[in-house]
Amino acid sequence: MARAGSHATADAYQTSIVYFDQSATQIAGIGGDGGNWNTALGGSVSAFGSVGPGAIATGDNSAGNGGDGYFFGAMVHAPVAVYAPINIAVAGYNSSAHADQTNDVVFDQSAFQMAGVGGNGGNGNSAIGGDVSVSGTGHGPHQTIGGSGLASDRGGIGSDVIASGDNHAGNGGDGYCYGGIVHASFALYYPINIAVAGYNSSANADQANNVVFDQSAFQMAGVGGDGGNDNAAIGGTADIFSSIFDLIGSDVIATGNNGAGNGGNGHFSGSMVDIDVAIYVPINIAVAGYNSTAEAHQSNNVLFDQSAIQIAGIGGDGGHGNTALGGDFAMHLLSDLHLLDHA
């Protein structure tokens, strides 16, 4: 504020450069990457004699799989900024009053949240089930097959005996996010510039404002990791040697169920609430008395960025050049007479 008496000059200059950084960043629940060129191999198995249920399992190997990302909660962001510059010049009788104001203001009240993102599976990983060889003879309940009168001893090999599959290589982890982001920003910008001149005088009030309001909000949540490239998941080879047909129970051999380079699922439960309030009221006043001149100049460049972006529940990419193969299966039957009975 500048105030001058009679036959005087009053000058009030104000230059303000203000930066409000009230941004918020949250990164939570991020699964680690699985790495590259890892190998998980099941050992080779050879079994002779009567084999019980659930005896052999060389599969269920995992290599280079990204970890899951879990996020439970929310981010609440409520910044408040009040900026009120005032510039006044008052001159008395037969005098001049000049009030100049220049303001460069940036309000950064943005919010960013990345939560519940599964890690990437990596590249060039291998998960291979071991080879399995089983030789069995019948030892169990006596049974007559068909009308041939031939007897077989079932129970040499039980159910769910061999499992060389269920291998996973380079699969991206799942992303889980439960919650949301609440973004409620408030900005008040109120510049005032006044020049008042008395009788037979001049009053000049100049105001220039360059203002940027950044109240944007961005949320990335519940995103599954990418599966990676050039991964291999292969079930081991299974060889069965049986002296009597129908020795093998149901669901004995499982060399499949292999997964390589599969993108993780994305799960998001919640919402994003973005409430932005910005008040921009520039005031520029020049008042001159009788037989005088009053000039009021105002230049305003204002940018309001109140955008909101939400990326949620996105599954990861599966990758390229991946291989998931079931192992080879060979069965040798020593008694071909029973084939006629089952024809």
PyMOL commands that set and color helices and strands:
alter all, ss='L'
color gray80, all
select helices_A, chain A and resi 337-341
alter helices_A, ss='H'
color red, helices_A
select strands_A, chain A and resi 2-4+9-21+24-30+39-41+45-48+56-57+62-63+69-77+80-83+86-91+96-108+111-117+126-128+132-136+142-145+150-153+162-163+168-169+175-189+192-196+202-214+217-223+232-234+238-242+253-254+259-260+266-280+283-287+293-305+308-314+323-325+329-333
alter strands_A, ss='S'
color yellow, strands_A
deselect
rebuild
show_as cartoon
